[in-house]
Amino acid sequence: MEFQIGDIVKLKKPHPCGSSEWEITRVGMDFKLKCMGCGHLIMVPRKLVEKNCRGRRRPEDQD
């Protein structure tokens, strides 16, 4: 699966704030993700994001 900056990914387990959607802010060997619920930033290895991803949407899909 091809990931780009700005994509919204839904991960398997929700963040403690209750949101399971994350915005990708950096792509590489590690992904930098921003929680869509509370704005918390985390760095996660690419392998974990690919394994735990349950869906992806592009920002232009919101229209």
FIDOLO-84926 format. One record per atom (N, C-alpha, C): residue in three letters; x, y, z. Coordinates in pm, whole numbers, plus 50000, padded with zeros to 5 digits. Each point is the difference from the previous one (the first is absolute). Layout:
% FIDOLO-84926
ALAXYZ;...
***
This chain:
% FIDOLO-84926
MET500844988350000;MET499165011750000;MET500895012450000;GLU499675009649918;GLU500765012449987;GLU499425010450095;PHE500865005450085;PHE499595010450095;PHE500615013249960;GLN499255011050019;GLN500485013449970;GLN499725009150118;ILE500775010850008;ILE499785009950105;ILE498595005849984;GLY499285000950109;GLY498645005349998;GLY498934989350000;ASP500364987549971;ASP499034989150003;ASP499494998050143;ILE498774995750010;ILE499404996550129;ILE499914984850004;VAL500644993850101;VAL499974985550013;VAL499224996250125;LYS499284988949991;LYS499284994650114;LYS500794987850046;LEU500435000250126;LEU500794989150055;LEU499134990550081;LYS500534988150023;LYS499274989450068;LYS499545004050141;LYS500935005350080;LYS499685003650138;LYS499825015150013;PRO499015004450076;PRO499805014550016;PRO501015006150098;HIS500235012949985;HIS500825007850093;HIS499215001350131;PRO500665001950113;PRO499265001550126;PRO498935011049999;CYS500135010049912;CYS498985010549993;CYS498724994949932;GLY500064988349936;GLY498834994249936;GLY500034999949848;SER500875007949940;SER500085000749855;SER500914989049945;SER499604994049888;SER500864989949937;SER500515005049865;GLU499785013049969;GLU500475005849875;GLU501215008850025;TRP500984998949909;TRP501275007250011;TRP500335006549867;GLU500565012150003;GLU500475006849879;GLU501504997649987;ILE500444996249880;ILE501424997849974;ILE500665013649974;THR501025003350081;THR500715012749982;THR501434998049953;ARG500514987650001;ARG501344996949951;ARG500024985649951;VAL500634997749884;VAL500094986749943;VAL501474996649979;GLY500364987750030;GLY501374995149982;GLY500094986350065;MET501154996850059;MET500124987550075;MET499085000350121;ASP499825012050057;ASP499075002250110;ASP498925009649952;PHE498804998350052;PHE498915009349970;PHE499795008850122;LYS499715012849976;LYS499595008950106;LYS498505001549985;LEU499274996550105;LEU498545000349997;LEU499465010050099;LYS498925006949963;LYS499335009550086;LYS498594994850027;CYS499654998550126;CYS498674995150038;CYS498955010249957;MET498954995449934;MET498955008949954;MET499095004450114;GLY500074993050114;GLY499175003550114;GLY500625010750088;CYS501254997750045;CYS500615009150097;CYS501245007249948;GLY500524996349883;GLY501155006849943;GLY501354994650045;HIS500014989050076;HIS501244994150049;HIS500844994949882;LEU501325002450003;LEU500914995649893;LEU500814988050045;ILE500124989949913;ILE500824988350029;ILE500814996249877;MET501124993150024;MET500814994249893;MET499844984950007;VAL499664993849887;VAL499744985749995;VAL500764994149881;PRO500634988450016;PRO500654993649885;PRO499004996849889;ARG500455001249876;ARG499144997349883;ARG499354986350008;LYS500754990150043;LYS499504986250006;LYS498754998950089;LEU500005007150114;LEU498844999450090;LEU498795006949940;VAL500215011249930;VAL498865006949938;VAL499394991249891;GLU500854993949916;GLU499494991449894;GLU499244988050057;LYS500484994550111;LYS499384988350061;LYS498665003550066;ASN499925011650066;ASN498835003550080;ASN499015009149929;CYS500255003649875;CYS499125008949926;CYS498714992649961;ARG498865006150031;ARG498694994349966;ARG499275008149894;GLY500605010949956;GLY499385008149896;GLY500785012749980;ARG499865006049881;ARG500705012349968;ARG499115008649913;ARG500055013150024;ARG499275009249913;ARG500865012349977;ARG499805006149889;ARG500735012149962;ARG499205012350048;PRO500685011250028;PRO499285012050045;PRO498955004849899;GLU500234998249870;GLU499025004749901;GLU498744991449999;ASP500034988250067;ASP498824991550009;ASP498965005750096;GLN500355010150079;GLN499115005450101;GLN498925009049940;ASP500185005049877;ASP499065009349938;ASP498654994449981;
***
